[in-house]
Every structure is written in structure tokens, then in C-alpha cells.
Amino acid sequence: KMMKAVWIAGIILQRAALSTAHDPARPHDHTGVLEPFKHGAPNVLTAAEIQAVDSGRPVQKTVQLESGVGARAVAVFHVDAPPDVVWSCINDIRSYPRMVPGVAATSVYSERKSRSGGSVTHVEYTLALLGYKMTYFLELSYEPKLQSMVFKLDYSRNSDLDDTIGYWHVAPTAAGSRVTYSAALILKGWFPKPVINVLLATSLGKATSWVGAEAEKRLPPPAGTAKMCKWSWKKLRRVCAPVRESTPAEPTPPLTPTFLSHIVYLTLALALALAATAYTRRVAQGL
């Protein structure tokens, strides 16, 4: 009972701390503890692992940092969609609450183009996990020419996370895209193990599911496929979907004689024969 009380007290104190920790008006406690990612192609898989991913089997592993202190979690997986469709999902930050499990809200507070043709976006994220809420501020740098995106905390604002870094890379393959996602984070204070597990699942394992599922929805219909569009009040825009071709009705087979039809025919023939016999008798009696 004592341990349970301590655990509950810890949760209450942690919630109270998180409710007042993030503050966009003051800078973060530091300017970075984790070593940030660099743009460019990843170098984390062996030839056998790349072959496994391209055949549809995702690979998850832990990669040691170059400094030798700490590690990064990496997930590499295949998506049945071209890179431009995959990037349309990853860059759709405003739709993360709908697409990504655990993300309760996102708010883009700054966007600008980079000199190389990419973009730099600053976003406020709010996660909701097992009764906990935490808010943090990210700076995302997207470089399409290098097929990658890197992100880190926006250290000009104070976040509930102590530090976090991340990386996306999307490479074209013969059957779609090979997607690499890597991340590392440091939490502030104490959290129950289930919350930490959900955080790790949200930042790594769930990346495979939501990206693949959303990319499939965004694939254009095959050439020549008719589309039907209608207004959606929920999305406040026109929504188009391919029209399913109706299966042509099979022609009605010609009627074939059955046992019942034979009975009907025989009954009618017998009735006509009886009527003809009666008529013949009347005519004979009249004569």
C-alpha cells in the first residue's frame, strides 16, 4: 500500500510539473544534449537487412551514437507508394492528430523556405498518453534533394521533454519506397514504465503502421478509373473517390421445360381433349 501511495503521489507531482513546465515565452534549459542528425542517406543497414526490408519485412534496431554515449532507435520499412506520396504524409503536420496514435494536437507557428529548396517548420506538439499530457516544440528541416528530414527541439522555447532528435529518409525502390525513421529522446523527471513504453512505441514502432496506412489512402486511382466527388462537411472540402465498376448482370437463361411445366401441359391437353369429346357427342345427338 505504501508503494502504491508513493506511485500515485509521483504521478500527481509529475502531472503538476508537466502542467506548468512548457512555456513558449522562455527558452529551454539547454541548447541540446543529444547529438543531432544530419541530412542524407542512412548507413544503418546491412545488405541482408536492406533485402529483407525491400521484400516487406521491417527492421528495427538500436544504433550506437558516434560519441559512444547513448543510442538511437531505428525503424526501416517498406511502403507500397512512391516517395512523393510518402513525403506528403510525413509533411502533413497539421493532420498528425488524425494520423499518428498518441498525438493529441499540433500547431505550426513558423514556416519558411530554405535556400536549397527545402523548408524549415516550427511546430508545437501535444502528446496524450495514459492520462499524461506533454507539450514540446520542434524544429523540422526538410531537404527534398537529400530525400531526408531532421528534427530537434526548438530550444528558444521551453518543452516538457528534456531533449529529442529525429530523422526521416525516403528512398525509391522498384516496388515503392524504403522508409527510415530514427529517434532518441530524454524525458524530464520520473515517468511510470508503461508511459515510457508507449512513448517509445509511438516514436518508433507505430511509424511503420501510420505511414503505410496513410500513404495507401493517398495513392492516385489507376489511369482511366472514373472518380465521383462530393462535398464533405466534416473535412470542409470536396472529397473524391474512385467509382467502383458495377458487375454486369448475367443474362436471364432461357426457360427450360420442368416437371411442373410438363404436368401443366398435360392437364391442358387433357382438358381440351375432354372438351372436344363432349362437343362431338352433342353434335352427334343433335343429328
Solvent accessible surface area in square Angstrom, and as a share of the most:
residue,aa,sasa,rsa
1,K,219,0.93
2,M,147,0.66
3,M,153,0.68
4,K,138,0.59
5,A,54,0.42
6,V,87,0.50
7,W,117,0.41
8,I,77,0.39
9,A,45,0.35
10,G,20,0.19
11,I,20,0.10
12,I,107,0.55
13,L,127,0.63
14,Q,18,0.08
15,R,116,0.42
16,A,55,0.43
17,A,54,0.42
18,L,8,0.04
19,S,78,0.50
20,T,106,0.61
21,A,20,0.15
22,H,58,0.26
23,D,44,0.23
24,P,69,0.43
25,A,94,0.73
26,R,106,0.39
27,P,88,0.56
28,H,13,0.06
29,D,96,0.50
30,H,45,0.20
31,T,121,0.70
32,G,36,0.35
33,V,91,0.52
34,L,28,0.14
35,E,58,0.26
36,P,75,0.47
37,F,28,0.11
38,K,165,0.70
39,H,55,0.24
40,G,16,0.16
41,A,82,0.64
42,P,47,0.29
43,N,148,0.76
44,V,38,0.22
45,L,31,0.16
46,T,77,0.45
47,A,86,0.67
48,A,74,0.57
49,E,42,0.19
50,I,60,0.31
51,Q,134,0.59
52,A,15,0.12
53,V,0,0.00
54,D,55,0.29
55,S,74,0.48
56,G,44,0.42
57,R,148,0.54
58,P,75,0.47
59,V,23,0.13
60,Q,99,0.44
61,K,63,0.27
62,T,96,0.56
63,V,45,0.26
64,Q,111,0.49
65,L,13,0.07
66,E,158,0.71
67,S,77,0.50
68,G,45,0.43
69,V,118,0.68
70,G,42,0.40
71,A,41,0.32
72,R,40,0.15
73,A,30,0.23
74,V,3,0.02
75,A,1,0.01
76,V,1,0.01
77,F,2,0.01
78,H,38,0.17
79,V,4,0.02
80,D,102,0.53
81,A,3,0.02
82,P,58,0.37
83,P,33,0.21
84,D,100,0.52
85,V,14,0.08
86,V,0,0.00
87,W,19,0.07
88,S,47,0.30
89,C,0,0.00
90,I,0,0.00
91,N,57,0.29
92,D,40,0.21
93,I,11,0.06
94,R,152,0.55
95,S,27,0.17
96,Y,19,0.07
97,P,53,0.33
98,R,137,0.50
99,M,18,0.08
100,V,13,0.08
101,P,58,0.37
102,G,26,0.25
103,V,14,0.08
104,A,47,0.37
105,A,46,0.36
106,T,25,0.14
107,S,58,0.38
108,V,31,0.18
109,Y,65,0.25
110,S,43,0.28
111,E,107,0.48
112,R,144,0.52
113,K,162,0.69
114,S,23,0.15
115,R,257,0.94
116,S,51,0.33
117,G,52,0.50
118,G,2,0.02
119,S,28,0.18
120,V,14,0.08
121,T,19,0.11
122,H,28,0.13
123,V,0,0.00
124,E,52,0.23
125,Y,11,0.04
126,T,23,0.13
127,L,11,0.05
128,A,43,0.33
129,L,8,0.04
130,L,109,0.54
131,G,59,0.57
132,Y,7,0.03
133,K,132,0.56
134,M,3,0.01
135,T,9,0.05
136,Y,21,0.08
137,F,0,0.00
138,L,8,0.04
139,E,48,0.22
140,L,9,0.05
141,S,23,0.15
142,Y,35,0.13
143,E,21,0.10
144,P,54,0.34
145,K,158,0.67
146,L,89,0.44
147,Q,68,0.30
148,S,0,0.00
149,M,5,0.02
150,V,21,0.12
151,F,23,0.10
152,K,72,0.30
153,L,1,0.01
154,D,14,0.07
155,Y,34,0.13
156,S,75,0.48
157,R,62,0.23
158,N,2,0.01
159,S,0,0.00
160,D,3,0.02
161,L,5,0.02
162,D,30,0.15
163,D,0,0.00
164,T,9,0.05
165,I,1,0.00
166,G,0,0.00
167,Y,13,0.05
168,W,13,0.05
169,H,8,0.03
170,V,0,0.00
171,A,17,0.13
172,P,79,0.49
173,T,34,0.20
174,A,120,0.93
175,A,70,0.54
176,G,11,0.11
177,S,0,0.00
178,R,54,0.20
179,V,0,0.00
180,T,4,0.03
181,Y,19,0.07
182,S,4,0.03
183,A,10,0.08
184,A,13,0.10
185,L,48,0.24
186,I,60,0.30
187,L,34,0.17
188,K,40,0.17
189,G,69,0.66
190,W,122,0.43
191,F,11,0.04
192,P,5,0.03
193,K,143,0.61
194,P,73,0.46
195,V,3,0.01
196,I,62,0.31
197,N,71,0.36
198,V,48,0.28
199,L,5,0.02
200,L,90,0.45
201,A,42,0.32
202,T,17,0.10
203,S,24,0.16
204,L,26,0.13
205,G,29,0.28
206,K,80,0.34
207,A,2,0.02
208,T,38,0.22
209,S,63,0.41
210,W,18,0.06
211,V,0,0.00
212,G,24,0.23
213,A,52,0.40
214,E,11,0.05
215,A,0,0.00
216,E,124,0.56
217,K,147,0.62
218,R,75,0.27
219,L,68,0.34
220,P,98,0.61
221,P,45,0.28
222,P,101,0.63
223,A,111,0.86
224,G,87,0.84
225,T,48,0.28
226,A,67,0.52
227,K,114,0.48
228,M,123,0.55
229,C,45,0.27
230,K,140,0.59
231,W,125,0.44
232,S,23,0.15
233,W,199,0.70
234,K,193,0.82
235,K,103,0.44
236,L,121,0.60
237,R,129,0.47
238,R,151,0.55
239,V,45,0.26
240,C,57,0.34
241,A,53,0.41
242,P,74,0.47
243,V,66,0.38
244,R,226,0.83
245,E,167,0.75
246,S,104,0.67
247,T,124,0.72
248,P,114,0.72
249,A,99,0.77
250,E,157,0.70
251,P,121,0.76
252,T,123,0.72
253,P,101,0.64
254,P,114,0.72
255,L,180,0.90
256,T,94,0.55
257,P,96,0.60
258,T,76,0.44
259,F,167,0.70
260,L,130,0.65
261,S,27,0.17
262,H,94,0.42
263,I,77,0.39
264,V,70,0.40
265,Y,131,0.50
266,L,120,0.60
267,T,82,0.47
268,L,105,0.52
269,A,57,0.44
270,L,111,0.55
271,A,53,0.41
272,L,129,0.64
273,A,53,0.41
274,L,116,0.58
275,A,62,0.48
276,A,58,0.45
277,T,64,0.37
278,A,45,0.35
279,Y,150,0.57
280,T,87,0.51
281,R,162,0.59
282,R,180,0.66
283,V,68,0.39
284,A,63,0.49
285,Q,153,0.68
286,G,69,0.66
287,L,180,0.90
